[in-house]
């Protein structure tokens, strides 16, 4: 039986990661190197699934010269895609990494324009490819022209057709998307604050879990997974509550680590693994992405090497036993 995982990215990007030292304004800054990759939350998740041996298909919008380049970059990686033509230009995001201080910044502009007709076409593409599909990842921001409830519509459509759905978005896409009740909601602590400011302080995991447990069944039906940077992740699921600390690896480019978590979670669940095993694979994939120069890029051999180092703990909250 096929276990294809579809991803929908309405607002994809091409990430150009530029590595410099001692960046400053009002000066000529010469980069030491750069990496160019096709990106967007759903795209990144699909790239990780593909690298780890899963079957996936990228759905989304493409526009202009950069949209054509985005498709060619996916072809170069061997990642299947079916992209809907849109208006304007697909985004080009510049990620500036200053290796002297170990910090990075991202810059992008809203250059892709969509209409409700494009949303209808995306939903049609899901129907076109749902034969043999297991899951559906909705990822990233919504482009100009799409209504705030776009993800809610897509998620409901996917659920009605028997697909296991995951939402990983921010802003209006996140706030409107949870109304579609995905099976899985994957967010970071900043996105969590958009939904519930009272639950944004993750300094105490037990307190955070107390906030998240009542949202299970409201924001997502099966699991809420929150990534908290170097502190790792917490997964509140129907099976139990689990935490995993981030791996101590050399950080080259942190962009796309959360997207790797989404892809690996869905891949593990599609293979029948437990939530504890899924969180472990997600943590290893996120660690591998952090170690590479391109956004959302990991190597299967790295993930396999990191996986034994991951420690997942089951919290005893509400009678849940230790792992």
C-alpha beads as a LAMMPS data file, in Angstrom:
LAMMPS data file: protein, C-alpha beads

323 atoms
322 bonds

1 atom types
1 bond types

-500.0 500.0 xlo xhi
-500.0 500.0 ylo yhi
-500.0 500.0 zlo zhi

Masses

1 110.0

Atoms # bond

1 1 1 0.000 0.000 0.000
2 1 1 1.357 3.398 -0.976
3 1 1 2.017 5.887 1.828
4 1 1 2.433 9.094 -0.141
5 1 1 2.527 12.279 1.934
6 1 1 1.311 15.346 0.069
7 1 1 2.492 18.815 1.068
8 1 1 0.737 22.077 0.218
9 1 1 2.840 25.258 0.216
10 1 1 0.878 28.202 -1.211
11 1 1 3.741 30.660 -0.719
12 1 1 7.043 28.853 -1.437
13 1 1 10.447 30.492 -1.529
14 1 1 13.899 30.081 -2.915
15 1 1 16.285 30.470 -0.011
16 1 1 19.631 32.035 -0.765
17 1 1 21.791 31.529 2.316
18 1 1 24.755 33.905 2.347
19 1 1 27.619 33.312 4.791
20 1 1 29.634 36.351 5.910
21 1 1 31.801 37.466 8.807
22 1 1 31.360 40.707 10.758
23 1 1 28.452 42.058 8.724
24 1 1 27.878 45.800 8.983
25 1 1 25.708 48.332 7.222
26 1 1 27.082 50.998 4.902
27 1 1 29.961 48.799 3.779
28 1 1 30.886 46.366 1.010
29 1 1 30.530 42.925 2.560
30 1 1 32.011 39.997 0.661
31 1 1 30.361 36.645 1.241
32 1 1 32.485 33.585 1.846
33 1 1 29.972 31.198 0.217
34 1 1 26.271 30.697 -0.437
35 1 1 23.697 27.922 -0.750
36 1 1 20.509 28.086 -2.840
37 1 1 17.605 25.724 -2.138
38 1 1 13.869 25.431 -2.885
39 1 1 11.988 26.158 0.318
40 1 1 8.740 26.826 2.137
41 1 1 7.532 24.879 5.166
42 1 1 5.701 22.190 3.218
43 1 1 8.454 22.002 0.609
44 1 1 11.105 21.533 3.293
45 1 1 9.043 18.816 4.967
46 1 1 8.700 16.992 1.639
47 1 1 12.440 17.272 0.958
48 1 1 13.149 15.616 4.311
49 1 1 10.579 12.869 3.673
50 1 1 12.151 12.226 0.270
51 1 1 15.676 12.100 1.706
52 1 1 14.572 9.616 4.377
53 1 1 13.131 7.250 1.796
54 1 1 9.461 8.224 1.959
55 1 1 7.089 8.955 -0.901
56 1 1 5.976 12.557 -1.173
57 1 1 4.601 15.107 -3.611
58 1 1 4.952 18.889 -3.383
59 1 1 1.815 20.880 -4.214
60 1 1 1.779 24.657 -4.218
61 1 1 1.840 27.819 -6.263
62 1 1 4.572 29.007 -8.624
63 1 1 4.940 32.383 -10.285
64 1 1 7.303 33.987 -12.764
65 1 1 10.993 33.336 -13.289
66 1 1 11.628 32.417 -9.663
67 1 1 8.725 29.964 -9.756
68 1 1 10.317 28.209 -12.728
69 1 1 13.663 28.149 -10.919
70 1 1 11.987 26.731 -7.801
71 1 1 10.577 23.857 -9.867
72 1 1 13.963 23.181 -11.479
73 1 1 15.651 23.075 -8.076
74 1 1 13.107 20.497 -6.902
75 1 1 13.825 18.502 -10.061
76 1 1 17.537 18.611 -9.276
77 1 1 16.803 17.085 -5.854
78 1 1 14.488 14.466 -7.351
79 1 1 11.485 15.675 -5.342
80 1 1 8.189 15.220 -7.264
81 1 1 5.935 18.271 -7.566
82 1 1 2.750 19.592 -9.168
83 1 1 2.706 23.383 -8.920
84 1 1 -0.149 25.697 -9.907
85 1 1 0.783 28.824 -11.925
86 1 1 0.034 32.044 -10.014
87 1 1 0.683 35.759 -10.477
88 1 1 3.753 37.894 -9.734
89 1 1 6.959 36.122 -8.710
90 1 1 7.615 33.326 -6.245
91 1 1 9.491 34.694 -3.247
92 1 1 13.255 34.852 -3.012
93 1 1 14.396 34.878 0.608
94 1 1 17.864 35.924 1.665
95 1 1 19.210 34.379 4.850
96 1 1 22.260 36.207 6.126
97 1 1 24.456 34.122 8.421
98 1 1 27.194 35.977 10.272
99 1 1 29.607 33.263 11.351
100 1 1 31.640 35.665 13.468
101 1 1 28.780 36.113 15.939
102 1 1 26.801 32.938 15.273
103 1 1 23.559 34.719 14.338
104 1 1 21.351 34.881 11.260
105 1 1 18.548 36.987 9.808
106 1 1 16.017 36.378 7.024
107 1 1 14.666 38.894 4.516
108 1 1 11.828 38.289 2.068
109 1 1 9.147 40.302 0.282
110 1 1 5.528 39.363 -0.613
111 1 1 5.965 38.998 -4.382
112 1 1 3.533 36.165 -5.179
113 1 1 -0.133 37.057 -5.667
114 1 1 -2.964 34.551 -5.553
115 1 1 -6.740 34.505 -5.919
116 1 1 -9.541 32.285 -4.589
117 1 1 -9.364 30.486 -7.934
118 1 1 -5.831 29.391 -7.079
119 1 1 -7.095 27.974 -3.786
120 1 1 -9.735 26.003 -5.662
121 1 1 -7.046 24.682 -8.001
122 1 1 -4.867 23.565 -5.076
123 1 1 -7.794 21.648 -3.615
124 1 1 -8.401 20.100 -7.020
125 1 1 -4.759 18.963 -7.136
126 1 1 -5.246 17.199 -3.790
127 1 1 -8.143 15.262 -5.284
128 1 1 -6.060 14.507 -8.365
129 1 1 -3.306 12.911 -6.282
130 1 1 -5.180 11.501 -3.281
131 1 1 -5.282 7.967 -4.670
132 1 1 -2.615 6.157 -2.653
133 1 1 -1.971 9.184 -0.441
134 1 1 -1.791 8.779 3.342
135 1 1 -1.233 12.296 4.641
136 1 1 -1.311 16.001 3.896
137 1 1 0.995 18.703 5.265
138 1 1 -0.121 22.346 5.061
139 1 1 2.884 24.581 5.540
140 1 1 3.978 28.195 5.514
141 1 1 2.387 31.602 5.247
142 1 1 -0.492 32.503 2.964
143 1 1 0.282 34.746 -0.019
144 1 1 -1.569 37.943 -0.780
145 1 1 -5.013 37.249 -2.202
146 1 1 -5.829 34.016 -0.375
147 1 1 -8.470 34.193 2.393
148 1 1 -7.417 33.656 6.015
149 1 1 -9.418 30.422 6.216
150 1 1 -7.604 28.833 3.252
151 1 1 -5.821 26.241 5.358
152 1 1 -9.019 25.432 7.250
153 1 1 -10.704 24.655 3.929
154 1 1 -7.779 22.530 2.733
155 1 1 -7.533 20.644 6.030
156 1 1 -11.251 19.891 6.137
157 1 1 -11.095 18.730 2.540
158 1 1 -8.169 16.431 3.315
159 1 1 -9.812 14.985 6.425
160 1 1 -13.028 14.300 4.525
161 1 1 -10.982 12.273 2.055
162 1 1 -9.314 10.217 4.744
163 1 1 -5.946 11.961 4.817
164 1 1 -3.967 12.437 8.031
165 1 1 -3.364 16.188 8.147
166 1 1 -0.691 18.401 9.715
167 1 1 -0.656 22.202 9.962
168 1 1 2.578 24.186 10.317
169 1 1 1.918 27.863 9.706
170 1 1 2.023 31.296 11.334
171 1 1 0.044 34.537 11.419
172 1 1 -3.357 34.461 9.755
173 1 1 -2.645 31.079 8.204
174 1 1 -2.207 29.598 11.672
175 1 1 -5.060 31.421 13.382
176 1 1 -7.483 30.580 10.594
177 1 1 -6.072 27.121 9.974
178 1 1 -6.720 25.576 13.379
179 1 1 -10.438 25.918 12.654
180 1 1 -9.888 23.069 10.173
181 1 1 -8.861 20.809 13.112
182 1 1 -5.749 19.139 11.710
183 1 1 -4.758 15.781 13.114
184 1 1 -1.406 17.323 14.063
185 1 1 -0.491 20.928 14.846
186 1 1 3.253 21.634 14.718
187 1 1 4.235 25.102 15.954
188 1 1 7.123 26.862 17.666
189 1 1 6.872 28.883 20.855
190 1 1 6.400 32.181 18.991
191 1 1 3.531 30.730 16.973
192 1 1 2.079 29.289 20.159
193 1 1 1.966 32.827 21.560
194 1 1 -0.163 33.857 18.562
195 1 1 -2.780 31.309 19.557
196 1 1 -2.581 31.658 23.325
197 1 1 -0.284 34.206 25.021
198 1 1 -0.840 32.433 28.353
199 1 1 0.779 29.256 26.996
200 1 1 3.837 30.897 25.446
201 1 1 6.144 30.646 28.473
202 1 1 7.844 27.264 28.118
203 1 1 10.384 27.799 30.902
204 1 1 8.462 25.147 32.843
205 1 1 7.484 22.152 30.671
206 1 1 4.904 20.889 33.151
207 1 1 3.136 24.261 33.114
208 1 1 3.270 24.383 29.318
209 1 1 1.722 20.931 29.114
210 1 1 -1.076 22.015 31.463
211 1 1 -1.883 24.781 28.958
212 1 1 -1.634 22.513 25.925
213 1 1 -3.646 19.519 27.130
214 1 1 -7.017 21.349 27.047
215 1 1 -6.251 22.458 23.465
216 1 1 -6.022 18.867 22.243
217 1 1 -9.283 18.392 20.385
218 1 1 -9.577 22.151 19.833
219 1 1 -6.432 23.050 17.869
220 1 1 -5.690 19.498 16.687
221 1 1 -7.400 16.153 17.104
222 1 1 -4.409 13.873 17.726
223 1 1 -1.284 15.847 18.638
224 1 1 0.143 19.289 19.342
225 1 1 3.917 19.448 18.897
226 1 1 5.752 22.573 20.013
227 1 1 9.418 23.113 19.155
228 1 1 11.403 25.309 21.533
229 1 1 14.755 25.799 19.823
230 1 1 17.773 24.388 21.606
231 1 1 15.505 23.093 24.390
232 1 1 13.937 20.599 22.009
233 1 1 10.254 19.804 21.649
234 1 1 7.165 18.743 23.567
235 1 1 4.444 16.581 22.024
236 1 1 1.001 16.444 23.633
237 1 1 -0.713 13.498 21.973
238 1 1 -3.606 11.093 22.382
239 1 1 -1.013 8.443 23.355
240 1 1 0.751 10.519 25.994
241 1 1 2.955 13.555 26.554
242 1 1 6.558 13.388 25.400
243 1 1 9.585 15.660 25.435
244 1 1 12.891 15.439 23.597
245 1 1 15.880 17.697 24.036
246 1 1 17.537 19.129 20.952
247 1 1 20.786 17.447 19.996
248 1 1 24.072 19.222 20.624
249 1 1 25.334 19.562 17.055
250 1 1 27.382 22.225 15.255
251 1 1 24.866 24.806 14.022
252 1 1 25.497 25.941 10.456
253 1 1 22.005 27.088 9.405
254 1 1 19.010 26.711 11.737
255 1 1 16.387 27.609 9.107
256 1 1 14.145 24.668 8.256
257 1 1 14.759 22.628 11.412
258 1 1 11.116 22.863 12.484
259 1 1 9.988 21.878 8.991
260 1 1 12.197 18.788 9.220
261 1 1 10.383 17.924 12.437
262 1 1 7.030 18.107 10.593
263 1 1 8.200 15.911 7.746
264 1 1 9.805 13.301 9.979
265 1 1 6.799 13.167 12.315
266 1 1 4.469 12.439 9.420
267 1 1 6.845 9.918 7.854
268 1 1 7.190 8.006 11.133
269 1 1 3.435 7.972 11.740
270 1 1 2.788 6.817 8.160
271 1 1 5.057 3.855 8.929
272 1 1 3.046 2.938 12.017
273 1 1 5.539 4.201 14.585
274 1 1 4.506 5.488 18.008
275 1 1 4.502 9.174 18.915
276 1 1 7.622 8.598 21.007
277 1 1 9.410 7.132 17.981
278 1 1 8.073 9.873 15.727
279 1 1 9.371 12.602 18.044
280 1 1 12.773 10.892 18.126
281 1 1 12.984 10.809 14.332
282 1 1 11.845 14.431 14.126
283 1 1 14.515 15.499 16.601
284 1 1 17.237 13.665 14.668
285 1 1 16.077 15.155 11.355
286 1 1 16.014 18.662 12.840
287 1 1 19.550 18.175 14.139
288 1 1 20.754 17.033 10.727
289 1 1 19.192 20.079 9.035
290 1 1 20.929 22.451 11.445
291 1 1 24.275 20.914 10.424
292 1 1 23.875 21.675 6.697
293 1 1 24.327 24.917 4.764
294 1 1 21.124 24.799 2.705
295 1 1 17.722 25.475 4.262
296 1 1 15.715 22.345 5.056
297 1 1 18.439 20.062 3.687
298 1 1 19.483 16.962 5.585
299 1 1 21.366 13.789 4.760
300 1 1 19.877 10.392 5.545
301 1 1 23.199 9.088 6.845
302 1 1 23.344 12.011 9.316
303 1 1 19.824 11.349 10.577
304 1 1 20.581 7.657 11.071
305 1 1 23.762 8.533 12.980
306 1 1 21.973 11.060 15.215
307 1 1 18.877 8.975 15.985
308 1 1 20.509 6.763 18.685
309 1 1 21.519 9.937 20.547
310 1 1 17.930 11.187 20.915
311 1 1 16.332 10.731 24.331
312 1 1 12.546 10.929 24.501
313 1 1 10.905 11.185 27.907
314 1 1 7.255 10.477 28.640
315 1 1 5.927 12.877 31.255
316 1 1 3.856 11.477 34.105
317 1 1 1.209 14.175 33.612
318 1 1 -2.277 12.815 34.329
319 1 1 -1.144 9.280 34.923
320 1 1 1.147 8.900 31.932
321 1 1 3.974 6.549 32.840
322 1 1 7.664 7.150 32.110
323 1 1 9.068 5.814 28.870

Bonds

1 1 1 2
2 1 2 3
3 1 3 4
4 1 4 5
5 1 5 6
6 1 6 7
7 1 7 8
8 1 8 9
9 1 9 10
10 1 10 11
11 1 11 12
12 1 12 13
13 1 13 14
14 1 14 15
15 1 15 16
16 1 16 17
17 1 17 18
18 1 18 19
19 1 19 20
20 1 20 21
21 1 21 22
22 1 22 23
23 1 23 24
24 1 24 25
25 1 25 26
26 1 26 27
27 1 27 28
28 1 28 29
29 1 29 30
30 1 30 31
31 1 31 32
32 1 32 33
33 1 33 34
34 1 34 35
35 1 35 36
36 1 36 37
37 1 37 38
38 1 38 39
39 1 39 40
40 1 40 41
41 1 41 42
42 1 42 43
43 1 43 44
44 1 44 45
45 1 45 46
46 1 46 47
47 1 47 48
48 1 48 49
49 1 49 50
50 1 50 51
51 1 51 52
52 1 52 53
53 1 53 54
54 1 54 55
55 1 55 56
56 1 56 57
57 1 57 58
58 1 58 59
59 1 59 60
60 1 60 61
61 1 61 62
62 1 62 63
63 1 63 64
64 1 64 65
65 1 65 66
66 1 66 67
67 1 67 68
68 1 68 69
69 1 69 70
70 1 70 71
71 1 71 72
72 1 72 73
73 1 73 74
74 1 74 75
75 1 75 76
76 1 76 77
77 1 77 78
78 1 78 79
79 1 79 80
80 1 80 81
81 1 81 82
82 1 82 83
83 1 83 84
84 1 84 85
85 1 85 86
86 1 86 87
87 1 87 88
88 1 88 89
89 1 89 90
90 1 90 91
91 1 91 92
92 1 92 93
93 1 93 94
94 1 94 95
95 1 95 96
96 1 96 97
97 1 97 98
98 1 98 99
99 1 99 100
100 1 100 101
101 1 101 102
102 1 102 103
103 1 103 104
104 1 104 105
105 1 105 106
106 1 106 107
107 1 107 108
108 1 108 109
109 1 109 110
110 1 110 111
111 1 111 112
112 1 112 113
113 1 113 114
114 1 114 115
115 1 115 116
116 1 116 117
117 1 117 118
118 1 118 119
119 1 119 120
120 1 120 121
121 1 121 122
122 1 122 123
123 1 123 124
124 1 124 125
125 1 125 126
126 1 126 127
127 1 127 128
128 1 128 129
129 1 129 130
130 1 130 131
131 1 131 132
132 1 132 133
133 1 133 134
134 1 134 135
135 1 135 136
136 1 136 137
137 1 137 138
138 1 138 139
139 1 139 140
140 1 140 141
141 1 141 142
142 1 142 143
143 1 143 144
144 1 144 145
145 1 145 146
146 1 146 147
147 1 147 148
148 1 148 149
149 1 149 150
150 1 150 151
151 1 151 152
152 1 152 153
153 1 153 154
154 1 154 155
155 1 155 156
156 1 156 157
157 1 157 158
158 1 158 159
159 1 159 160
160 1 160 161
161 1 161 162
162 1 162 163
163 1 163 164
164 1 164 165
165 1 165 166
166 1 166 167
167 1 167 168
168 1 168 169
169 1 169 170
170 1 170 171
171 1 171 172
172 1 172 173
173 1 173 174
174 1 174 175
175 1 175 176
176 1 176 177
177 1 177 178
178 1 178 179
179 1 179 180
180 1 180 181
181 1 181 182
182 1 182 183
183 1 183 184
184 1 184 185
185 1 185 186
186 1 186 187
187 1 187 188
188 1 188 189
189 1 189 190
190 1 190 191
191 1 191 192
192 1 192 193
193 1 193 194
194 1 194 195
195 1 195 196
196 1 196 197
197 1 197 198
198 1 198 199
199 1 199 200
200 1 200 201
201 1 201 202
202 1 202 203
203 1 203 204
204 1 204 205
205 1 205 206
206 1 206 207
207 1 207 208
208 1 208 209
209 1 209 210
210 1 210 211
211 1 211 212
212 1 212 213
213 1 213 214
214 1 214 215
215 1 215 216
216 1 216 217
217 1 217 218
218 1 218 219
219 1 219 220
220 1 220 221
221 1 221 222
222 1 222 223
223 1 223 224
224 1 224 225
225 1 225 226
226 1 226 227
227 1 227 228
228 1 228 229
229 1 229 230
230 1 230 231
231 1 231 232
232 1 232 233
233 1 233 234
234 1 234 235
235 1 235 236
236 1 236 237
237 1 237 238
238 1 238 239
239 1 239 240
240 1 240 241
241 1 241 242
242 1 242 243
243 1 243 244
244 1 244 245
245 1 245 246
246 1 246 247
247 1 247 248
248 1 248 249
249 1 249 250
250 1 250 251
251 1 251 252
252 1 252 253
253 1 253 254
254 1 254 255
255 1 255 256
256 1 256 257
257 1 257 258
258 1 258 259
259 1 259 260
260 1 260 261
261 1 261 262
262 1 262 263
263 1 263 264
264 1 264 265
265 1 265 266
266 1 266 267
267 1 267 268
268 1 268 269
269 1 269 270
270 1 270 271
271 1 271 272
272 1 272 273
273 1 273 274
274 1 274 275
275 1 275 276
276 1 276 277
277 1 277 278
278 1 278 279
279 1 279 280
280 1 280 281
281 1 281 282
282 1 282 283
283 1 283 284
284 1 284 285
285 1 285 286
286 1 286 287
287 1 287 288
288 1 288 289
289 1 289 290
290 1 290 291
291 1 291 292
292 1 292 293
293 1 293 294
294 1 294 295
295 1 295 296
296 1 296 297
297 1 297 298
298 1 298 299
299 1 299 300
300 1 300 301
301 1 301 302
302 1 302 303
303 1 303 304
304 1 304 305
305 1 305 306
306 1 306 307
307 1 307 308
308 1 308 309
309 1 309 310
310 1 310 311
311 1 311 312
312 1 312 313
313 1 313 314
314 1 314 315
315 1 315 316
316 1 316 317
317 1 317 318
318 1 318 319
319 1 319 320
320 1 320 321
321 1 321 322
322 1 322 323
